[in-house]
Amino acid sequence: MDDDKIITEENQRQEELVVEEAPQDMNFDLPPPVYQENNNQYMFIVGGAILFLILLFVIIRAIFFGKPNSSKPVSLIYWGLWEDKEVIEPLIAAYQQKNPNIKITYQKMQPQSYREKLVSRSKSEGTGQGAIEKPDIFRFHNTWLPEIKDIVSPLPVTVMGAQEFDKTFYPIHKKDLKVGNYYYGLPLEVDSLVLVYNQGLFKKAGINTVPSTWDDITQIVPKLTVKDISGNLITSGIALGTAGNVDHFSDIFGLLLLQNGGSLNKLNQEEAAGALEIYRKFSEPPQGYWNEEMTSSTTAFIQEKVAMIIVPSWEILSIKSANPDIDIKVVPVPVVPGTPLISVASYWVEGVSRFSNNQLESWKFLKFLTEKENMTKLYEIESKIRPFGEPYSRIDLAPLLIQDPYLGAVMKQANNLVSLPLISKTMDNGLNDEIIKYMENAINSTILGVSYKEALATAKSGIDQVFTKYNITN
């Protein structure tokens, strides 16, 4: 009995110990359960194995494949037109130094039949030794996109986005080169019609004012025109009115058409007839300030037989080359009084072939050429071999040329340019040349007595067919 009593009391004490509560303010750091500890060890082992495999993959790729894409040799063929190899080569060398895997071969092409050769060569098929060499990069005129749409590739947004393009270049570049949501070229220049006059002939005629409107032109042309006693022209005031011997006559008619409120696809309207009348009046009797017996206008200007011509700025180079001593002034084209300044654009663009195997690398190089430092370097090189380089296409570089005696006029009207497929001397044997031929026939027919309206109606019929041929709707 005593033993049973002792056991009972002991059990009661154990039960009291079991139900005893711990103090509420006491904290415990309990060891993790055995299964959790094992799980952490497993995750550590697996993670380590994955990290090891990743590092091993990177090492093997670096050893056997090298740096992805950057070290792969890339050869680019660049077709230029007007610049000699010595001009562009320093910029190519600078780019290749930064990109040693890139090799760029520049080829200066002949302008005759260039566009046809560009298209046919780009589309040519064949591989290996029998393959025909085709360009990756090429130069084209700002009016050519409808003619070369099958071979041009769009500018990747990764190279230059729309916002950067619009901020960098002039409105005319955006208008000419943007189709849909994409740009199809990068311009290295901008150019347009300007008025070039002989300062010596102005002084000789007692003219001290700078012509800025067509009213100014009509007032000073009679003073500048010199005829012999038989009425034959000795010196002309301005080269306007004919087609056969006025260089860039079609560009000038396009300018008058725009200034008169006309449109190339509406040649049957009064505005177009008015523009043609203004153009023709300078060579029609009784004024006769210019005629078909005169030599070509640029040659006549070089010979100081005409006081004023309207030409794109690049023609000044041929003038100064032929007659370095001629005292010339260059100003914006004359405007209709009370209307804004406007001129006709004519410039060249760099594009990339859609048939190139290295389109991205081609665009990267062209982007390099458009950078501020490189564009000024290009202009500097060009200016060492001729009076001036190509007018800057970058808006932020305009201040460098705004006071230039030759290119200041281009810069002053660069924000107010319009493009028309009436540009002479692009030698496209296509869009421009076909339309120009219809306009030449129209002007020549008025010399024979056909009315302005009738001549333009005939021209419109042919030009509409050209628009259809090249899928131009406006």
Helices and strands as residue ranges (DSSP letters): H 2-18, H 34-65, E 74-80, H 85-98, E 102-108, H 114-123, G 128-130, E 137-141, H 145-148, H 162-168, H 171-177, E 178-179, E 182-183, E 186-187, E 193-198, H 199-204, H 214-224, E 226-227, E 233-235, H 249-259, H 270-281, H 297-302, E 308-312, H 315-322, E 328-331, E 343-344, E 348-352, H 359-370, H 372-385, G 395-400, H 408-412, E 417-418, H 431-447, H 452-469
